[in-house]
Amino acid sequence: MAGSHTVLLFNKPPRLHNAQGAVGGVQEDLLGACSVVFSLDVCKDLSVANEKGSRRVPLGSHVLSVGDLKHTFSLTV
């Protein structure tokens, strides 16, 4: 029986200006597929808005998650 489901990638940025986690990507997956690939744009998908509405990419520890799977990485200059 053919079908598909949606896979959501969440980004939890470092604490900065009370930033909330956000959906970093969405992929539709055919049932039975072995892997799903997400392409992220750092400026678009990992940035957060500050109090004035300007978007910034926060330095520090980010956590990407899909379901129970988590990957932590650090952005530095």
C-alpha positions in Angstrom: 0.0 0.0 0.0 1.6 3.2 -1.2 1.7 6.3 1.1 3.7 9.1 2.5 4.2 11.1 5.6 5.7 14.4 6.5 9.1 14.7 8.3 9.7 17.8 10.3 13.2 19.1 11.2 13.3 21.4 14.3 16.0 23.9 15.2 16.5 24.9 18.8 18.9 27.9 18.8 21.0 29.1 21.8 19.2 31.3 24.3 19.2 34.7 22.6 16.6 37.4 23.1 14.1 34.7 24.3 14.3 33.0 20.8 12.0 30.0 20.4 12.7 26.9 18.5 11.5 26.7 14.9 10.8 24.3 12.1 14.0 24.2 10.1 12.7 22.1 7.2 9.9 19.9 6.0 10.2 16.9 3.7 7.6 14.5 2.4 8.8 10.9 2.7 7.5 7.9 0.8 6.8 5.1 3.2 9.6 2.6 3.1 12.3 5.1 2.2 15.6 4.6 4.0 16.6 8.3 4.4 15.5 11.9 4.0 17.8 14.7 3.1 17.3 18.3 4.3 19.1 21.3 2.8 19.4 24.2 5.2 20.3 27.8 4.5 22.2 29.0 7.6 21.0 32.6 7.2 17.4 31.7 6.5 16.8 28.5 8.5 19.0 29.1 11.6 18.4 32.8 12.1 16.1 34.3 14.8 14.5 37.8 15.0 15.6 40.1 17.8 13.4 42.6 19.6 13.5 45.0 16.7 12.7 42.4 14.1 16.2 42.1 12.6 17.3 38.6 11.8 20.5 37.3 13.3 22.3 33.9 13.3 23.1 33.3 17.0 26.5 31.9 17.8 26.7 29.0 20.2 25.1 25.6 20.5 22.2 24.7 18.2 20.2 21.5 18.4 18.5 20.0 15.2 15.9 17.3 15.9 13.7 14.9 13.9 11.5 13.0 16.3 13.7 11.5 19.0 16.9 12.0 17.0 19.0 15.0 18.0 22.2 16.5 16.6 24.0 19.3 18.5 26.5 21.6 16.7 28.2 24.9 17.6 28.4 28.0 15.4 31.5 30.2 16.0 33.3 33.0 14.2 
